[in-house]
Amino acid sequence: MQQKAPAARGRNKASPSGVTTPSLPERPHARLKEIQFSDGTIMGLTPGEIIVFVGPNNAGKSAALKEIYGRLAHGQNFPTRVTTRVEFESSETGQEVEEWLARTARRDHLGNYIVSMVGTIHRGIVAINWDHRNLNGIQSLANTMILHLGTEARLSAVNPVDLVNLVTEVITHPLHRLYDDDELEERLDRIFFRAFRQNLIVNRGAGRQVMLHSGKRPKLPKGKDRQSNDFRTAVNQLPAVNDQGDGIRAFVGILASVLAADRDIILIDEPEAFLHPPQATTLGRVLAEETPTDRQLLVATHSTDFLRGMLDHSSPRVRVVRIQRAGDVNYIRELSPTTVRNVWADPLLRYSKVLDGLFHDAVLVCEGDADCRFYGAMLDAISANNSGPDIALVYGAGKSRIATIVQALKAIGVPVRVVVDFDILADEAGLRNLVESLGVNGPKSKRIGIQLGLQLSNEGLESLRQKLAMKSWEFLIKLKPLHSLKET
């Protein structure tokens, strides 16, 4: 798969918007280099890329993220089914890693290392594990370089945590970082306000705990600072984020974890979970904008809204990869940047349901919304007593745009079929364009038009209409029970 030029690498973690993350001590780095999937596809990666995995249910998107983390942490013997090989690269030696820990970590009473935002790493095995990392994974060092955010992790990230001594103790939680870094709090507050029209405030007067509140930020009393009793009281009266709905908790948990942690590889499964569509779109856009340019972000999503947010940013960093499973094989197709630009440049396509096709087994393209409802009812009737692939119905707002939709869906490997009105026969050029978009070559597409014209003149309009109606019914019956839709 096509690789992009690697981003510049340095200590200042700058986001595309020009904002830098907290300056942290230098540490060893790990970058994903290649991922091979069960269909044999090898996907190369470079620093700074954002990979968005899309596809129908049970295609292997979430499993791919788990396997990537498992292979990095536990080595090539970690059991997998979606991926067959995961390679990463790093330049440090085991001795250099050990020296980094000795220089930056604190020690417990046994001499083990206590690392900020990670926890305990046992001494004596670090250099050995690192020098055998390609075979056995990086083991306990994984969480110093990889952030894997599942559902529970993002929700619990906003729960109040015990305050630590920022001088003598190790920071262990994203809320500690927010407590200690005013710039990071302001940055997250701006993002939160975009999504929910409320402020996000760190409560620095909650006794032995650090917690977050949402609402209208209290004004500082004249001549007083945020440690004043009046300000602390006003903050405490605001709703606590951990008492809010799962949507707010998940949104804040993801961004606090991503922005506060210094990780080379970030894996997020279903970031849109619990979010309404507008917030899912905002989250996609924010992650594309704010993820530092030397980090790799891999996301598995089921949401067209989240994907729209990612693509709205128009960043060359974003790559869309579709996974579709047939039996025990996971087939991989990458959406080319040219195809994305073509869809995004057409307002009717950009705001239609074309992208929904990425999350279904196949797509049936009709002319209008009423056609979609009619054929959807037919498909429901056919599939009442038997299961089959998940078919999305998409309309093209007329015949002229259907060929463009077909080309966009086929470019990423989405199986697609078309149902158009009878009057397509009156437009020879339009019919040929449509048939060719489905993969039929020029001479053959012309013969199809001639044959239909001869049938019309020989049999009459009503007879041909009845035959085409029967063909449509047979077509839908054949479409629904298919179990392998790898090819278009």
Long-range contacts (C-beta under 8 A, 24 or more apart in sequence): 1-41, 1-42, 1-43, 1-44, 1-321, 1-332, 1-334, 2-334, 2-336, 3-44, 3-45, 3-46, 4-46, 4-49, 4-316, 4-317, 4-319, 5-46, 6-46, 6-47, 6-48, 7-46, 7-47, 7-48, 7-293, 7-294, 7-317, 8-293, 8-294, 9-47, 9-294, 10-294, 13-262, 13-292, 13-294, 13-295, 14-292, 14-293, 15-289, 15-290, 15-291, 15-292, 15-293, 16-288, 16-289, 16-290, 16-291, 16-293, 16-313, 16-315, 16-317, 17-289, 17-290, 19-187, 19-290, 21-184, 21-259, 21-262, 21-292, 22-177, 22-181, 22-183, 22-184, 22-260, 22-262, 24-116, 24-262, 25-100, 25-103, 25-104, 26-100, 27-100, 27-104, 27-144, 27-145, 27-262, 28-90, 28-92, 28-96, 28-97, 28-100, 28-130, 28-141, 28-144, 28-145, 29-90, 29-91, 29-92, 29-145, 29-264, 30-72, 30-88, 30-89, 30-90, 30-138, 30-145, 30-146, 30-264, 30-265, 31-88, 31-89, 31-90, 31-264, 31-265, 31-296, 32-68, 32-72, 32-86, 32-87, 32-88, 32-265, 32-296, 32-298, 33-87, 33-88, 33-89, 34-85, 34-86, 34-87, 35-64, 35-68, 35-83, 35-85, 35-86, 35-87, 36-83, 36-84, 36-85, 36-86, 37-64, 37-82, 37-83, 37-84, 37-323, 37-330, 37-331, 37-332, 38-81, 38-82, 38-83, 38-84, 38-328, 38-329, 38-330, 39-329, 39-330, 39-331, 39-332, 41-331, 41-332, 43-321, 43-332, 43-334, 45-296, 47-264, 47-294, 47-295, 47-296, 48-293, 48-294, 48-295, 48-296, 48-317, 49-296, 49-297, 49-317, 49-319, 50-287, 50-288, 50-291, 50-296, 50-297, 50-298, 50-299, 50-310, 50-315, 50-317, 50-318, 50-319, 51-296, 51-297, 51-298, 51-299, 51-319, 51-321, 52-299, 52-301, 52-307, 52-310, 52-318, 52-319, 52-320, 52-321, 53-298, 53-299, 53-300, 53-301, 53-321, 53-322, 53-323, 54-301, 54-302, 54-307, 54-320, 54-321, 54-322, 54-323, 54-358, 54-359, 55-322, 55-323, 55-324, 55-358, 55-359, 56-324, 56-359, 56-360, 56-361, 56-389, 56-390, 57-302, 57-359, 57-390, 58-325, 59-323, 59-324, 59-325, 59-330, 60-323, 60-325, 60-330, 61-269, 61-300, 61-301, 61-302, 61-323, 62-269, 62-270, 62-300, 64-300, 64-323, 64-330, 65-148, 65-267, 65-268, 65-269, 65-298, 65-300, 66-148, 66-269, 68-267, 68-298, 69-142, 69-146, 69-148, 69-267, 71-137, 72-137, 72-138, 72-142, 72-146, 72-265, 73-137, 73-138, 73-139, 73-142, 73-146, 74-136, 74-137, 74-139, 75-133, 75-134, 75-135, 75-136, 75-137, 76-134, 76-135, 76-137, 77-136, 78-137, 81-328, 81-330, 82-323, 82-330, 87-134, 88-133, 88-265, 90-133, 92-130, 93-127, 93-130, 93-131, 94-126, 94-127, 94-128, 94-129, 94-130, 94-131, 95-127, 97-126, 97-127, 97-130, 97-141, 98-126, 98-127, 101-126, 105-170, 106-169, 106-170, 114-170, 115-144, 115-170, 116-170, 116-171, 116-172, 117-171, 117-172, 117-173, 117-174, 117-177, 117-260, 117-261, 117-262, 118-143, 118-144, 119-143, 119-172, 144-263, 145-263, 145-264, 145-265, 146-263, 146-264, 146-265, 146-266, 146-267, 147-257, 147-258, 147-261, 147-263, 147-265, 147-266, 147-267, 148-267, 149-253, 149-254, 149-257, 149-258, 149-266, 149-267, 149-268, 149-269, 149-271, 150-269, 151-250, 151-269, 151-270, 151-273, 153-253, 153-257, 154-249, 154-250, 154-253, 154-254, 154-257, 155-246, 155-249, 155-250, 155-253, 156-253, 157-252, 157-253, 157-254, 157-256, 157-257, 158-212, 158-241, 158-242, 158-249, 158-252, 158-253, 158-256, 159-242, 160-206, 160-209, 160-210, 160-211, 160-240, 160-242, 161-209, 161-210, 161-211, 162-208, 162-209, 162-210, 163-208, 163-209, 163-210, 173-210, 174-256, 174-257, 174-259, 174-260, 174-261, 175-202, 175-210, 175-211, 175-212, 175-256, 176-210, 177-260, 177-261, 178-202, 178-210, 178-212, 178-256, 178-260, 179-204, 179-210, 181-260, 184-259, 184-260, 187-259, 187-290, 188-252, 188-255, 188-256, 188-259, 189-217, 191-255, 191-286, 191-290, 192-251, 192-252, 192-255, 194-282, 194-286, 195-251, 195-278, 195-279, 195-282, 195-283, 195-286, 196-248, 196-251, 196-279, 200-241, 200-252, 201-235, 201-238, 203-232, 203-235, 203-236, 204-232, 204-235, 205-231, 205-232, 205-235, 205-236, 206-236, 211-240, 211-241, 211-242, 212-240, 212-241, 212-242, 212-252, 213-238, 213-239, 213-240, 213-241, 214-238, 214-239, 214-241, 214-244, 214-248, 215-239, 245-274, 246-273, 246-274, 247-274, 247-275, 247-276, 247-279, 249-274, 250-274, 250-275, 251-275, 251-279, 251-283, 254-283, 254-287, 255-283, 255-286, 255-290, 258-287, 258-290, 258-291, 258-297, 259-290, 263-295, 264-294, 264-295, 264-296, 265-295, 265-296, 265-298, 266-291, 266-295, 266-296, 266-297, 266-298, 267-298, 267-299, 268-297, 268-298, 268-299, 268-300, 269-299, 269-300, 270-300, 270-301, 270-302, 270-303, 271-299, 271-301, 271-306, 272-301, 272-302, 272-303, 272-305, 272-306, 277-303, 277-305, 278-305, 280-305, 280-306, 280-309, 281-305, 281-306, 281-308, 281-309, 281-312, 282-309, 283-309, 284-308, 284-309, 284-310, 284-311, 284-312, 284-313, 285-309, 285-310, 285-312, 285-313, 288-312, 288-313, 288-315, 288-317, 288-318, 289-313, 289-315, 293-317, 302-359, 304-353, 304-355, 304-356, 304-358, 304-359, 307-355, 307-358, 308-355, 311-340, 311-344, 314-344, 320-358, 320-412, 322-358, 322-412, 322-413, 322-414, 324-361, 324-413, 324-485, 324-486, 326-483, 326-484, 326-485, 326-486, 327-484, 331-413, 331-486, 333-412, 333-413, 334-412, 335-411, 335-412, 336-411, 339-407, 339-408, 339-411, 339-412, 342-404, 342-408, 343-408, 346-401, 346-404, 348-397, 348-401, 349-401, 349-404, 349-405, 349-408, 352-394, 352-395, 352-396, 352-397, 352-405, 353-392, 353-394, 353-395, 354-394, 354-405, 354-408, 354-409, 356-392, 356-394, 357-392, 357-394, 357-409, 357-414, 357-416, 358-412, 358-414, 359-392, 360-389, 360-390, 360-391, 360-392, 360-414, 361-389, 361-390, 361-391, 361-415, 361-485, 362-389, 362-390, 362-391, 362-392, 362-414, 362-415, 362-416, 362-417, 362-479, 362-482, 362-485, 363-391, 363-392, 363-393, 363-394, 363-409, 363-414, 363-415, 363-416, 363-417, 364-391, 364-392, 364-393, 364-394, 364-416, 364-417, 364-418, 364-419, 364-479, 365-394, 365-395, 365-396, 365-402, 365-405, 365-406, 365-409, 365-416, 365-417, 365-418, 365-419, 366-393, 366-394, 366-395, 366-396, 366-418, 366-419, 366-420, 367-395, 367-396, 367-397, 367-398, 367-399, 367-402, 367-419, 367-420, 367-421, 368-395, 368-397, 368-398, 369-395, 371-395, 371-419, 371-421, 375-419, 375-476, 378-473, 378-476, 379-476, 379-479, 379-480, 382-476, 382-477, 382-480, 383-480, 383-481, 386-480, 386-481, 388-480, 388-481, 388-482, 388-483, 389-480, 389-482, 389-483, 389-485, 391-479, 391-480, 399-424, 399-427, 399-430, 399-434, 400-430, 402-434, 402-437, 403-433, 403-434, 403-436, 403-437, 404-437, 406-434, 406-437, 406-438, 407-437, 409-488, 410-437, 410-438, 410-439, 410-488, 413-486, 413-488, 414-488, 415-485, 415-486, 415-487, 415-488, 416-488, 417-475, 417-479, 419-472, 419-475, 422-465, 422-468, 425-449, 425-452, 425-453, 425-456, 439-488
